[in-house]
Amino acid sequence: MQRLKTEYQNKSGLELAKICARVALDAKAEDLVILDVKGISSFTDYFVIMSGRSTRHVQGLAETIEHEMRSKRINASHVEGIQEGMWVLLDFYDVVVHIFYHEQRSFYDLEGLWHDAKPVAIDEP
């Protein structure tokens, strides 16, 4: 089993969420938010939620984020929805990335469902 690259062994969930966010923004993700769900979620600490302009864009965002994390030897424990490209979920344990086709995002309204979560600025230390 490969170990995490040395520079990523001590990264917090927040730092990993920000890495995912920056990669997604570089790939033209839209309406990106990071939500701190520590204390209100039993399965993760951060959600990174974004939208894509098309199903192909959603798939491309997922592939780009997954590739970047894999290059740091951080593998997703679970990937769901990549074939359809309507709502892709990438589970990196402390960080769960949700990539929506814009129409699906408003329907599922994760931000409303997790309204108690604190939004985190991407450039926040």
C-alpha positions as CSV (number, residue, x, y, z in Angstrom):
1,M,0.0,0.0,0.0
2,Q,1.3,3.4,-0.9
3,R,1.8,5.9,1.8
4,L,0.7,9.5,1.5
5,K,3.4,11.8,0.2
6,T,5.3,13.3,3.1
7,E,4.0,16.8,2.6
8,Y,0.4,15.6,2.8
9,Q,0.6,13.3,5.8
10,N,-0.3,16.0,8.3
11,K,-2.8,18.0,6.3
12,S,-6.1,18.6,8.0
13,G,-9.4,17.9,6.4
14,L,-9.8,21.7,5.9
15,E,-6.5,21.8,4.0
16,L,-7.6,18.9,1.8
17,A,-11.0,20.5,1.2
18,K,-9.2,23.6,0.0
19,I,-7.0,21.6,-2.3
20,C,-10.1,20.0,-3.9
21,A,-11.7,23.5,-4.1
22,R,-8.7,25.1,-5.8
23,V,-8.4,22.2,-8.3
24,A,-12.1,22.5,-9.1
25,L,-12.0,26.3,-9.6
26,D,-9.0,25.9,-11.9
27,A,-11.3,23.5,-13.9
28,K,-14.0,26.2,-14.0
29,A,-16.4,24.8,-11.3
30,E,-19.3,27.1,-10.6
31,D,-20.9,28.2,-7.3
32,L,-18.3,26.4,-5.2
33,V,-18.8,26.3,-1.4
34,I,-17.0,24.5,1.4
35,L,-19.1,23.6,4.4
36,D,-17.7,22.7,7.8
37,V,-20.0,19.8,9.0
38,K,-17.8,18.7,12.0
39,G,-20.1,18.1,15.0
40,I,-23.2,17.7,12.9
41,S,-22.1,14.9,10.6
42,S,-20.8,11.5,11.8
43,F,-19.2,10.5,8.5
44,T,-17.1,13.5,7.4
45,D,-15.8,16.9,8.5
46,Y,-16.2,19.0,5.3
47,F,-18.3,19.1,2.2
48,V,-17.1,20.7,-1.0
49,I,-20.1,21.5,-3.2
50,M,-20.0,22.8,-6.7
51,S,-21.8,22.8,-10.0
52,G,-20.9,22.0,-13.6
53,R,-22.3,23.4,-16.7
54,S,-23.0,20.1,-18.3
55,T,-22.9,16.4,-17.5
56,R,-19.5,16.2,-19.3
57,H,-18.2,19.1,-17.3
58,V,-19.4,17.4,-14.0
59,Q,-17.5,14.2,-15.1
60,G,-14.4,16.2,-16.0
61,L,-14.4,18.0,-12.6
62,A,-14.7,14.7,-10.8
63,E,-11.9,13.2,-12.8
64,T,-9.6,16.2,-12.4
65,I,-10.1,16.3,-8.6
66,E,-9.7,12.6,-8.3
67,H,-6.5,12.6,-10.4
68,E,-5.0,15.5,-8.3
69,M,-5.8,13.8,-5.0
70,R,-4.5,10.4,-6.3
71,S,-1.2,12.2,-7.3
72,K,-0.9,13.0,-3.6
73,R,-1.7,9.3,-2.9
74,I,-5.0,10.3,-1.4
75,N,-7.5,7.8,-2.8
76,A,-11.3,8.2,-2.7
77,S,-12.9,5.5,-0.5
78,H,-16.0,5.8,-2.6
79,V,-17.0,7.3,-6.0
80,E,-20.6,7.5,-7.1
81,G,-22.5,8.9,-10.1
82,I,-19.6,9.5,-12.4
83,Q,-21.2,7.5,-15.3
84,E,-24.3,9.7,-15.3
85,G,-22.7,13.0,-14.5
86,M,-25.7,14.4,-12.8
87,W,-24.4,14.2,-9.2
88,V,-20.9,12.9,-8.5
89,L,-19.8,12.1,-5.0
90,L,-16.1,11.7,-4.1
91,D,-15.5,10.5,-0.6
92,F,-12.0,11.3,0.8
93,Y,-13.0,10.4,4.4
94,D,-12.6,13.8,6.0
95,V,-13.8,15.5,2.9
96,V,-16.8,14.6,0.7
97,V,-16.9,16.4,-2.7
98,H,-20.3,16.8,-4.3
99,I,-20.4,17.8,-8.0
100,F,-23.8,18.6,-9.4
101,Y,-25.2,19.3,-12.8
102,H,-26.7,22.7,-12.0
103,E,-30.4,21.6,-12.2
104,Q,-29.8,18.7,-9.8
105,R,-28.1,21.0,-7.2
106,S,-31.1,23.2,-6.7
107,F,-33.4,20.1,-6.5
108,Y,-31.3,18.4,-3.7
109,D,-30.4,21.6,-2.0
110,L,-27.5,20.3,0.2
111,E,-26.8,23.7,1.5
112,G,-30.4,24.0,2.8
113,L,-30.3,20.5,4.2
114,W,-27.1,21.2,6.1
115,H,-28.0,24.8,7.0
116,D,-26.3,24.5,10.4
117,A,-22.9,24.0,8.7
118,K,-20.5,26.9,8.7
119,P,-19.3,28.0,5.3
120,V,-15.6,28.3,5.0
121,A,-13.8,30.7,2.7
122,I,-11.4,29.0,0.3
123,D,-8.6,31.5,1.2
124,E,-9.2,31.3,4.9
125,P,-6.2,30.1,6.9
